[in-house]
Structure formats: C-alpha cells, structure tokens
Amino acid sequence: MQYVAAIPTHVGSWAADALRGDAELHEELERLRTAQPILLAQLAKYEALEAENAHLRSLLGTSALVADKAVAAELVEVATEPFRRTIVIAKGEKDGVYVGQPVIDASASAAS
C-alpha cells in the first residue's frame, strides 16, 4: 500500500529530474553554439600559422643546401617585362655577390 501511495512522488521526482536534465542540455547547447565561431576563428589562425611555419621551414631547409659562402639578400626589384629576367638585390660585390651567381629561392629552384 505504501508503495502504491509513493508512486506519484516517484513519478514527480523522475519528471523533475528529466526536465532539469533537459534544461542543462539546452544550456550546454547554447554555450557550444556561442563558442563555435570563436573556435573556428582560432582554427583558421592556427592553420595560417602552420602554413607560415611550413614556409619558414622550407626556407631553412633551402639554406642548409647552400654552401658556406651563401649570401642572403633582400629583393629590391623584380623585372616585370615578359622577355627580361632580372632582379635587383640589396647586396653587391663587396658582399661577395658576383654576376651570374646562382640564386636559390624557398622552393629550392636555382636560376643564374
């Protein structure tokens, strides 16, 4: 008899727990929806940094292929004419650079 009399109390307790759990799930869902754009922006930033890191590593790898007499130089000007392949760099003869010296870029392709 006591068991039958307690059924409404148990059902009410179960319903309250179910509703409370549902509310918690909705709060969690809203929190995740709010966090998603922030996390996507961070992911894009990390992917850009990863690409830049890979590029810098390729530059370091290229410099390891060059002899001890290698000279790093900044590009000042690149000819844009279709039949003229020249560049101007911020180094000269006193820096050990000479006409016809091979040039290596980040992708390790050489040109004279």
A tleap script that builds the chain and sets N, CA, C and O, in Angstrom:
source leaprc.protein.ff14SB
mol = sequence {
  NMET GLN TYR VAL ALA ALA ILE PRO THR HIE
  VAL GLY SER TRP ALA ALA ASP ALA LEU ARG
  GLY ASP ALA GLU LEU HIE GLU GLU LEU GLU
  ARG LEU ARG THR ALA GLN PRO ILE LEU LEU
  ALA GLN LEU ALA LYS TYR GLU ALA LEU GLU
  ALA GLU ASN ALA HIE LEU ARG SER LEU LEU
  GLY THR SER ALA LEU VAL ALA ASP LYS ALA
  VAL ALA ALA GLU LEU VAL GLU VAL ALA THR
  GLU PRO PHE ARG ARG THR ILE VAL ILE ALA
  LYS GLY GLU LYS ASP GLY VAL TYR VAL GLY
  GLN PRO VAL ILE ASP ALA SER ALA SER ALA
  ALA CSER
}
set mol.1.N position { 0.820 -1.194 0.000 }
set mol.1.CA position { 0.000 0.000 0.000 }
set mol.1.C position { 0.871 1.267 0.000 }
set mol.1.O position { 0.584 2.228 -0.715 }
set mol.2.N position { 1.926 1.253 0.805 }
set mol.2.CA position { 2.811 2.419 0.848 }
set mol.2.C position { 3.510 2.613 -0.516 }
set mol.2.O position { 3.732 3.735 -0.971 }
set mol.3.N position { 3.839 1.493 -1.132 }
set mol.3.CA position { 4.491 1.568 -2.437 }
set mol.3.C position { 3.585 2.236 -3.464 }
set mol.3.O position { 4.039 3.090 -4.226 }
set mol.4.N position { 2.339 1.866 -3.492 }
set mol.4.CA position { 1.369 2.435 -4.430 }
set mol.4.C position { 1.153 3.914 -4.110 }
set mol.4.O position { 1.022 4.731 -5.021 }
set mol.5.N position { 1.118 4.256 -2.847 }
set mol.5.CA position { 0.911 5.654 -2.438 }
set mol.5.C position { 2.121 6.512 -2.808 }
set mol.5.O position { 1.965 7.711 -3.039 }
set mol.6.N position { 3.308 5.937 -2.870 }
set mol.6.CA position { 4.533 6.691 -3.174 }
set mol.6.C position { 4.771 6.856 -4.669 }
set mol.6.O position { 5.657 7.616 -5.063 }
set mol.7.N position { 4.015 6.173 -5.506 }
set mol.7.CA position { 4.212 6.255 -6.960 }
set mol.7.C position { 4.105 7.692 -7.474 }
set mol.7.O position { 4.978 8.097 -8.240 }
set mol.8.N position { 3.110 8.481 -7.113 }
set mol.8.CA position { 3.071 9.853 -7.617 }
set mol.8.C position { 4.310 10.671 -7.228 }
set mol.8.O position { 4.774 11.502 -8.008 }
set mol.9.N position { 4.836 10.439 -6.043 }
set mol.9.CA position { 6.046 11.139 -5.612 }
set mol.9.C position { 7.229 10.727 -6.471 }
set mol.9.O position { 8.011 11.576 -6.900 }
set mol.10.N position { 7.365 9.450 -6.723 }
set mol.10.CA position { 8.475 8.961 -7.559 }
set mol.10.C position { 8.356 9.470 -8.997 }
set mol.10.O position { 9.352 9.862 -9.604 }
set mol.11.N position { 7.148 9.463 -9.532 }
set mol.11.CA position { 6.926 9.953 -10.897 }
set mol.11.C position { 7.239 11.442 -10.969 }
set mol.11.O position { 7.871 11.901 -11.921 }
set mol.12.N position { 6.801 12.195 -9.968 }
set mol.12.CA position { 7.088 13.631 -9.935 }
set mol.12.C position { 8.576 13.909 -9.840 }
set mol.12.O position { 9.085 14.812 -10.503 }
set mol.13.N position { 9.275 13.140 -9.021 }
set mol.13.CA position { 10.730 13.296 -8.885 }
set mol.13.C position { 11.427 12.959 -10.199 }
set mol.13.O position { 12.348 13.660 -10.620 }
set mol.14.N position { 10.982 11.876 -10.847 }
set mol.14.CA position { 11.583 11.486 -12.122 }
set mol.14.C position { 11.349 12.560 -13.189 }
set mol.14.O position { 12.255 12.878 -13.961 }
set mol.15.N position { 10.139 13.116 -13.231 }
set mol.15.CA position { 9.813 14.158 -14.210 }
set mol.15.C position { 10.636 15.415 -13.955 }
set mol.15.O position { 11.102 16.049 -14.901 }
set mol.16.N position { 10.820 15.781 -12.694 }
set mol.16.CA position { 11.621 16.964 -12.361 }
set mol.16.C position { 13.074 16.757 -12.783 }
set mol.16.O position { 13.699 17.670 -13.323 }
set mol.17.N position { 13.614 15.565 -12.540 }
set mol.17.CA position { 14.999 15.264 -12.958 }
set mol.17.C position { 15.129 15.313 -14.478 }
set mol.17.O position { 16.120 15.816 -15.007 }
set mol.18.N position { 14.132 14.792 -15.168 }
set mol.18.CA position { 14.173 14.793 -16.637 }
set mol.18.C position { 14.127 16.215 -17.171 }
set mol.18.O position { 14.867 16.551 -18.095 }
set mol.19.N position { 13.280 17.044 -16.610 }
set mol.19.CA position { 13.181 18.434 -17.068 }
set mol.19.C position { 14.446 19.212 -16.730 }
set mol.19.O position { 14.909 20.020 -17.535 }
set mol.20.N position { 15.008 18.980 -15.553 }
set mol.20.CA position { 16.236 19.660 -15.149 }
set mol.20.C position { 17.372 19.263 -16.092 }
set mol.20.O position { 18.164 20.107 -16.512 }
set mol.21.N position { 17.445 17.959 -16.422 }
set mol.21.CA position { 18.475 17.482 -17.348 }
set mol.21.C position { 18.300 18.086 -18.727 }
set mol.21.O position { 19.283 18.421 -19.388 }
set mol.22.N position { 17.056 18.229 -19.168 }
set mol.22.CA position { 16.769 18.838 -20.461 }
set mol.22.C position { 17.209 20.302 -20.481 }
set mol.22.O position { 17.772 20.764 -21.473 }
set mol.23.N position { 16.961 21.021 -19.412 }
set mol.23.CA position { 17.376 22.426 -19.327 }
set mol.23.C position { 18.897 22.544 -19.357 }
set mol.23.O position { 19.449 23.436 -20.001 }
set mol.24.N position { 19.566 21.631 -18.652 }
set mol.24.CA position { 21.032 21.639 -18.663 }
set mol.24.C position { 21.571 21.363 -20.056 }
set mol.24.O position { 22.560 21.966 -20.473 }
set mol.25.N position { 20.927 20.455 -20.778 }
set mol.25.CA position { 21.349 20.167 -22.151 }
set mol.25.C position { 21.160 21.381 -23.053 }
set mol.25.O position { 22.007 21.657 -23.902 }
set mol.26.N position { 20.066 22.103 -22.880 }
set mol.26.CA position { 19.827 23.304 -23.680 }
set mol.26.C position { 20.856 24.377 -23.356 }
set mol.26.O position { 21.321 25.074 -24.258 }
set mol.27.N position { 21.220 24.522 -22.089 }
set mol.27.CA position { 22.253 25.488 -21.706 }
set mol.27.C position { 23.599 25.105 -22.319 }
set mol.27.O position { 24.321 25.967 -22.820 }
set mol.28.N position { 23.933 23.838 -22.280 }
set mol.28.CA position { 25.183 23.360 -22.862 }
set mol.28.C position { 25.198 23.581 -24.373 }
set mol.28.O position { 26.212 23.997 -24.934 }
set mol.29.N position { 24.084 23.305 -25.021 }
set mol.29.CA position { 23.973 23.530 -26.462 }
set mol.29.C position { 24.185 25.006 -26.792 }
set mol.29.O position { 24.905 25.324 -27.738 }
set mol.30.N position { 23.585 25.891 -26.049 }
set mol.30.CA position { 23.736 27.329 -26.291 }
set mol.30.C position { 25.183 27.771 -26.061 }
set mol.30.O position { 25.716 28.588 -26.811 }
set mol.31.N position { 25.811 27.225 -25.018 }
set mol.31.CA position { 27.219 27.554 -24.749 }
set mol.31.C position { 28.116 27.097 -25.903 }
set mol.31.O position { 29.026 27.816 -26.313 }
set mol.32.N position { 27.853 25.905 -26.414 }
set mol.32.CA position { 28.645 25.387 -27.531 }
set mol.32.C position { 28.416 26.190 -28.809 }
set mol.32.O position { 29.355 26.430 -29.568 }
set mol.33.N position { 27.182 26.603 -29.047 }
set mol.33.CA position { 26.893 27.423 -30.228 }
set mol.33.C position { 27.583 28.773 -30.135 }
set mol.33.O position { 28.011 29.319 -31.151 }
set mol.34.N position { 27.696 29.316 -28.937 }
set mol.34.CA position { 28.381 30.591 -28.741 }
set mol.34.C position { 29.890 30.425 -28.944 }
set mol.34.O position { 30.549 31.301 -29.504 }
set mol.35.N position { 30.423 29.303 -28.486 }
set mol.35.CA position { 31.867 29.070 -28.572 }
set mol.35.C position { 32.322 28.685 -29.974 }
set mol.35.O position { 33.487 28.891 -30.314 }
set mol.36.N position { 31.438 28.135 -30.792 }
set mol.36.CA position { 31.831 27.624 -32.107 }
set mol.36.C position { 32.498 28.673 -33.009 }
set mol.36.O position { 33.563 28.384 -33.554 }
set mol.37.N position { 31.926 29.883 -33.199 }
set mol.37.CA position { 32.601 30.851 -34.072 }
set mol.37.C position { 33.988 31.254 -33.566 }
set mol.37.O position { 34.906 31.478 -34.356 }
set mol.38.N position { 34.128 31.343 -32.268 }
set mol.38.CA position { 35.435 31.687 -31.689 }
set mol.38.C position { 36.432 30.583 -31.988 }
set mol.38.O position { 37.567 30.857 -32.377 }
set mol.39.N position { 36.016 29.345 -31.809 }
set mol.39.CA position { 36.904 28.218 -32.077 }
set mol.39.C position { 37.244 28.105 -33.561 }
set mol.39.O position { 38.371 27.753 -33.907 }
set mol.40.N position { 36.292 28.397 -34.436 }
set mol.40.CA position { 36.572 28.371 -35.877 }
set mol.40.C position { 37.580 29.453 -36.267 }
set mol.40.O position { 38.444 29.223 -37.113 }
set mol.41.N position { 37.468 30.624 -35.655 }
set mol.41.CA position { 38.433 31.698 -35.924 }
set mol.41.C position { 39.821 31.299 -35.436 }
set mol.41.O position { 40.813 31.549 -36.121 }
set mol.42.N position { 39.900 30.685 -34.263 }
set mol.42.CA position { 41.192 30.232 -33.752 }
set mol.42.C position { 41.785 29.156 -34.655 }
set mol.42.O position { 42.993 29.133 -34.892 }
set mol.43.N position { 40.935 28.270 -35.156 }
set mol.43.CA position { 41.405 27.222 -36.064 }
set mol.43.C position { 41.986 27.831 -37.337 }
set mol.43.O position { 43.043 27.405 -37.802 }
set mol.44.N position { 41.301 28.826 -37.904 }
set mol.44.CA position { 41.806 29.490 -39.114 }
set mol.44.C position { 43.152 30.153 -38.834 }
set mol.44.O position { 44.062 30.093 -39.661 }
set mol.45.N position { 43.274 30.777 -37.680 }
set mol.45.CA position { 44.538 31.421 -37.299 }
set mol.45.C position { 45.648 30.383 -37.188 }
set mol.45.O position { 46.755 30.601 -37.680 }
set mol.46.N position { 45.355 29.250 -36.542 }
set mol.46.CA position { 46.363 28.199 -36.387 }
set mol.46.C position { 46.744 27.577 -37.719 }
set mol.46.O position { 47.902 27.217 -37.927 }
set mol.47.N position { 45.777 27.446 -38.627 }
set mol.47.CA position { 46.097 26.911 -39.953 }
set mol.47.C position { 47.000 27.866 -40.722 }
set mol.47.O position { 47.912 27.426 -41.421 }
set mol.48.N position { 46.754 29.177 -40.600 }
set mol.48.CA position { 47.619 30.167 -41.254 }
set mol.48.C position { 49.018 30.125 -40.653 }
set mol.48.O position { 50.008 30.195 -41.382 }
set mol.49.N position { 49.107 30.013 -39.349 }
set mol.49.CA position { 50.417 29.917 -38.696 }
set mol.49.C position { 51.141 28.636 -39.100 }
set mol.49.O position { 52.361 28.636 -39.264 }
set mol.50.N position { 50.402 27.559 -39.258 }
set mol.50.CA position { 51.006 26.301 -39.683 }
set mol.50.C position { 51.562 26.415 -41.099 }
set mol.50.O position { 52.642 25.899 -41.385 }
set mol.51.N position { 50.833 27.086 -41.983 }
set mol.51.CA position { 51.313 27.289 -43.359 }
set mol.51.C position { 52.561 28.170 -43.366 }
set mol.51.O position { 53.519 27.892 -44.086 }
set mol.52.N position { 52.544 29.229 -42.565 }
set mol.52.CA position { 53.712 30.108 -42.477 }
set mol.52.C position { 54.902 29.347 -41.901 }
set mol.52.O position { 56.031 29.512 -42.364 }
set mol.53.N position { 54.655 28.529 -40.912 }
set mol.53.CA position { 55.717 27.730 -40.309 }
set mol.53.C position { 56.322 26.776 -41.331 }
set mol.53.O position { 57.541 26.619 -41.390 }
set mol.54.N position { 55.477 26.141 -42.133 }
set mol.54.CA position { 55.973 25.235 -43.176 }
set mol.54.C position { 56.824 25.994 -44.194 }
set mol.54.O position { 57.850 25.492 -44.654 }
set mol.55.N position { 56.383 27.223 -44.545 }
set mol.55.CA position { 57.156 28.041 -45.485 }
set mol.55.C position { 58.517 28.399 -44.887 }
set mol.55.O position { 59.537 28.309 -45.569 }
set mol.56.N position { 58.535 28.800 -43.623 }
set mol.56.CA position { 59.803 29.150 -42.973 }
set mol.56.C position { 60.716 27.938 -42.856 }
set mol.56.O position { 61.932 28.048 -43.011 }
set mol.57.N position { 60.118 26.774 -42.578 }
set mol.57.CA position { 60.933 25.558 -42.526 }
set mol.57.C position { 61.531 25.238 -43.895 }
set mol.57.O position { 62.659 24.752 -43.984 }
set mol.58.N position { 60.777 25.510 -44.963 }
set mol.58.CA position { 61.323 25.271 -46.300 }
set mol.58.C position { 62.461 26.235 -46.588 }
set mol.58.O position { 63.431 25.869 -47.253 }
set mol.59.N position { 62.353 27.456 -46.097 }
set mol.59.CA position { 63.456 28.402 -46.260 }
set mol.59.C position { 64.691 27.927 -45.511 }
set mol.59.O position { 65.803 28.020 -46.032 }
set mol.60.N position { 64.516 27.432 -44.324 }
set mol.60.CA position { 65.645 26.912 -43.554 }
set mol.60.C position { 66.251 25.700 -44.239 }
set mol.60.O position { 67.472 25.546 -44.269 }
set mol.61.N position { 65.408 24.842 -44.786 }
set mol.61.CA position { 65.908 23.679 -45.498 }
set mol.61.C position { 66.697 24.063 -46.725 }
set mol.61.O position { 67.705 23.433 -47.046 }
set mol.62.N position { 66.245 25.094 -47.415 }
set mol.62.CA position { 66.951 25.590 -48.589 }
set mol.62.C position { 68.306 26.137 -48.200 }
set mol.62.O position { 69.297 25.890 -48.887 }
set mol.63.N position { 68.362 26.876 -47.106 }
set mol.63.CA position { 69.634 27.457 -46.699 }
set mol.63.C position { 70.627 26.381 -46.286 }
set mol.63.O position { 71.836 26.599 -46.357 }
set mol.64.N position { 70.130 25.214 -45.850 }
set mol.64.CA position { 71.029 24.130 -45.483 }
set mol.64.C position { 71.674 23.507 -46.717 }
set mol.64.O position { 72.746 22.910 -46.617 }
set mol.65.N position { 71.034 23.639 -47.881 }
set mol.65.CA position { 71.577 23.078 -49.114 }
set mol.65.C position { 72.683 23.936 -49.715 }
set mol.65.O position { 73.467 23.456 -50.533 }
set mol.66.N position { 72.748 25.186 -49.318 }
set mol.66.CA position { 73.683 26.135 -49.908 }
set mol.66.C position { 75.025 26.033 -49.206 }
set mol.66.O position { 75.080 25.752 -48.009 }
set mol.67.N position { 76.109 26.258 -49.939 }
set mol.67.CA position { 77.459 26.188 -49.366 }
set mol.67.C position { 77.663 27.271 -48.308 }
set mol.67.O position { 76.828 28.160 -48.142 }
set mol.68.N position { 78.789 27.182 -47.595 }
set mol.68.CA position { 79.093 28.141 -46.537 }
set mol.68.C position { 79.213 29.568 -47.052 }
set mol.68.O position { 79.054 30.513 -46.280 }
set mol.69.N position { 79.486 29.742 -48.326 }
set mol.69.CA position { 79.662 31.084 -48.894 }
set mol.69.C position { 78.352 31.715 -49.335 }
set mol.69.O position { 78.358 32.711 -50.059 }
set mol.70.N position { 77.264 31.168 -48.922 }
set mol.70.CA position { 75.953 31.693 -49.317 }
set mol.70.C position { 75.733 33.076 -48.712 }
set mol.70.O position { 76.195 33.372 -47.610 }
set mol.71.N position { 75.019 33.912 -49.457 }
set mol.71.CA position { 74.691 35.260 -49.011 }
set mol.71.C position { 73.184 35.441 -49.128 }
set mol.71.O position { 72.611 35.273 -50.205 }
set mol.72.N position { 72.557 35.778 -48.029 }
set mol.72.CA position { 71.126 36.071 -48.070 }
set mol.72.C position { 70.964 37.534 -48.458 }
set mol.72.O position { 71.653 38.403 -47.924 }
set mol.73.N position { 70.056 37.804 -49.386 }
set mol.73.CA position { 69.874 39.167 -49.868 }
set mol.73.C position { 68.392 39.468 -50.035 }
set mol.73.O position { 67.599 38.605 -50.410 }
set mol.74.N position { 68.045 40.700 -49.751 }
set mol.74.CA position { 66.670 41.159 -49.920 }
set mol.74.C position { 66.440 41.566 -51.366 }
set mol.74.O position { 67.284 42.222 -51.977 }
set mol.75.N position { 65.291 41.174 -51.909 }
set mol.75.CA position { 64.925 41.597 -53.262 }
set mol.75.C position { 64.463 43.045 -53.218 }
set mol.75.O position { 63.583 43.404 -52.437 }
set mol.76.N position { 65.065 43.871 -54.063 }
set mol.76.CA position { 64.677 45.275 -54.138 }
set mol.76.C position { 63.723 45.494 -55.299 }
set mol.76.O position { 62.768 46.263 -55.195 }
set mol.77.N position { 63.992 44.802 -56.420 }
set mol.77.CA position { 63.171 44.986 -57.615 }
set mol.77.C position { 63.197 43.718 -58.448 }
set mol.77.O position { 64.223 43.043 -58.532 }
set mol.78.N position { 62.069 43.397 -59.064 }
set mol.78.CA position { 61.972 42.254 -59.970 }
set mol.78.C position { 61.422 42.787 -61.288 }
set mol.78.O position { 60.386 43.452 -61.312 }
set mol.79.N position { 62.130 42.489 -62.396 }
set mol.79.CA position { 61.696 42.973 -63.711 }
set mol.79.C position { 60.364 42.334 -64.075 }
set mol.79.O position { 60.188 41.125 -63.922 }
set mol.80.N position { 59.430 43.142 -64.554 }
set mol.80.CA position { 58.107 42.644 -64.912 }
set mol.80.C position { 57.937 42.459 -66.419 }
set mol.80.O position { 56.878 42.015 -66.861 }
set mol.81.N position { 58.952 42.787 -67.215 }
set mol.81.CA position { 58.858 42.601 -68.660 }
set mol.81.C position { 58.875 41.106 -68.970 }
set mol.81.O position { 59.598 40.352 -68.320 }
set mol.82.N position { 58.093 40.669 -69.949 }
set mol.82.CA position { 57.995 39.233 -70.222 }
set mol.82.C position { 59.277 38.593 -70.754 }
set mol.82.O position { 59.474 37.393 -70.567 }
set mol.83.N position { 60.157 39.358 -71.413 }
set mol.83.CA position { 61.356 38.774 -72.018 }
set mol.83.C position { 62.622 39.131 -71.256 }
set mol.83.O position { 63.723 38.900 -71.757 }
set mol.84.N position { 62.495 39.676 -70.082 }
set mol.84.CA position { 63.655 40.110 -69.304 }
set mol.84.C position { 63.554 39.506 -67.914 }
set mol.84.O position { 62.612 39.788 -67.174 }
set mol.85.N position { 64.525 38.675 -67.562 }
set mol.85.CA position { 64.507 38.005 -66.269 }
set mol.85.C position { 65.631 38.562 -65.398 }
set mol.85.O position { 66.704 37.966 -65.306 }
set mol.86.N position { 65.389 39.685 -64.773 }
set mol.86.CA position { 66.390 40.279 -63.902 }
set mol.86.C position { 65.772 40.657 -62.563 }
set mol.86.O position { 64.574 40.917 -62.452 }
set mol.87.N position { 66.639 40.679 -61.548 }
set mol.87.CA position { 66.242 41.139 -60.227 }
set mol.87.C position { 67.318 42.073 -59.699 }
set mol.87.O position { 68.475 41.996 -60.112 }
set mol.88.N position { 66.941 42.935 -58.805 }
set mol.88.CA position { 67.898 43.803 -58.126 }
set mol.88.C position { 67.851 43.417 -56.656 }
set mol.88.O position { 66.783 43.361 -56.046 }
set mol.89.N position { 69.042 43.150 -56.091 }
set mol.89.CA position { 69.106 42.750 -54.686 }
set mol.89.C position { 69.869 43.802 -53.883 }
set mol.89.O position { 70.571 44.646 -54.440 }
set mol.90.N position { 69.714 43.730 -52.575 }
set mol.90.CA position { 70.340 44.708 -51.686 }
set mol.90.C position { 71.715 44.231 -51.224 }
set mol.90.O position { 72.081 44.448 -50.069 }
set mol.91.N position { 72.474 43.592 -52.095 }
set mol.91.CA position { 73.847 43.153 -51.828 }
set mol.91.C position { 74.667 43.428 -53.075 }
set mol.91.O position { 74.123 43.570 -54.170 }
set mol.92.N position { 75.972 43.502 -52.905 }
set mol.92.CA position { 76.813 43.795 -54.043 }
set mol.92.C position { 78.139 43.064 -54.002 }
set mol.92.O position { 78.305 42.094 -53.262 }
set mol.93.N position { 79.089 43.541 -54.811 }
set mol.93.CA position { 80.396 42.899 -54.941 }
set mol.93.C position { 81.139 42.838 -53.613 }
set mol.93.O position { 81.795 41.840 -53.314 }
set mol.94.N position { 81.041 43.885 -52.825 }
set mol.94.CA position { 81.742 43.884 -51.529 }
set mol.94.C position { 81.150 42.867 -50.544 }
set mol.94.O position { 81.779 42.523 -49.543 }
set mol.95.N position { 79.942 42.393 -50.837 }
set mol.95.CA position { 79.312 41.368 -50.012 }
set mol.95.C position { 79.604 39.958 -50.537 }
set mol.95.O position { 79.120 38.974 -49.979 }
set mol.96.N position { 80.390 39.864 -51.604 }
set mol.96.CA position { 80.731 38.564 -52.170 }
set mol.96.C position { 79.794 38.099 -53.265 }
set mol.96.O position { 79.859 36.940 -53.676 }
set mol.97.N position { 78.925 38.971 -53.749 }
set mol.97.CA position { 77.987 38.625 -54.811 }
set mol.97.C position { 78.645 38.943 -56.151 }
set mol.97.O position { 79.317 39.966 -56.283 }
set mol.98.N position { 78.456 38.070 -57.150 }
set mol.98.CA position { 79.050 38.298 -58.464 }
set mol.98.C position { 78.018 38.049 -59.552 }
set mol.98.O position { 77.029 37.353 -59.325 }
set mol.99.N position { 78.243 38.613 -60.729 }
set mol.99.CA position { 77.340 38.474 -61.860 }
set mol.99.C position { 77.310 37.010 -62.294 }
set mol.99.O position { 78.352 36.369 -62.432 }
set mol.100.N position { 76.112 36.499 -62.505 }
set mol.100.CA position { 75.941 35.119 -62.931 }
set mol.100.C position { 75.888 34.128 -61.770 }
set mol.100.O position { 75.775 32.922 -61.991 }
set mol.101.N position { 75.968 34.625 -60.540 }
set mol.101.CA position { 75.925 33.745 -59.378 }
set mol.101.C position { 74.558 33.067 -59.298 }
set mol.101.O position { 73.539 33.725 -59.511 }
set mol.102.N position { 74.512 31.773 -58.998 }
set mol.102.CA position { 73.231 31.079 -58.873 }
set mol.102.C position { 72.398 31.668 -57.726 }
set mol.102.O position { 72.926 32.095 -56.699 }
set mol.103.N position { 71.088 31.674 -57.939 }
set mol.103.CA position { 70.167 32.178 -56.936 }
set mol.103.C position { 69.220 31.039 -56.558 }
set mol.103.O position { 68.712 30.333 -57.429 }
set mol.104.N position { 68.990 30.867 -55.285 }
set mol.104.CA position { 68.080 29.825 -54.816 }
set mol.104.C position { 66.971 30.488 -54.014 }
set mol.104.O position { 67.224 31.328 -53.151 }
set mol.105.N position { 65.718 30.089 -54.320 }
set mol.105.CA position { 64.577 30.631 -53.574 }
set mol.105.C position { 64.068 29.580 -52.578 }
set mol.105.O position { 64.681 28.525 -52.415 }
set mol.106.N position { 62.963 29.873 -51.926 }
set mol.106.CA position { 62.431 28.996 -50.887 }
set mol.106.C position { 62.047 27.617 -51.385 }
set mol.106.O position { 62.081 26.658 -50.614 }
set mol.107.N position { 61.685 27.491 -52.646 }
set mol.107.CA position { 61.311 26.181 -53.170 }
set mol.107.C position { 62.509 25.437 -53.744 }
set mol.107.O position { 62.347 24.418 -54.415 }
set mol.108.N position { 63.723 25.947 -53.479 }
set mol.108.CA position { 64.990 25.316 -53.872 }
set mol.108.C position { 65.148 25.205 -55.377 }
set mol.108.O position { 65.818 24.293 -55.862 }
set mol.109.N position { 64.545 26.116 -56.121 }
set mol.109.CA position { 64.780 26.125 -57.556 }
set mol.109.C position { 65.884 27.139 -57.825 }
set mol.109.O position { 65.834 28.259 -57.318 }
set mol.110.N position { 66.856 26.763 -58.599 }
set mol.110.CA position { 68.008 27.629 -58.861 }
set mol.110.C position { 67.878 28.300 -60.208 }
set mol.110.O position { 67.326 27.744 -61.157 }
set mol.111.N position { 68.405 29.520 -60.267 }
set mol.111.CA position { 68.453 30.282 -61.519 }
set mol.111.C position { 69.772 31.023 -61.552 }
set mol.111.O position { 70.337 31.326 -60.502 }
set mol.112.N position { 70.270 31.318 -62.733 }
set mol.112.CA position { 71.533 32.043 -62.859 }
set mol.112.C position { 71.294 33.470 -63.260 }
set mol.112.O position { 72.246 34.235 -63.415 }
savepdb mol mol.pdb
quit
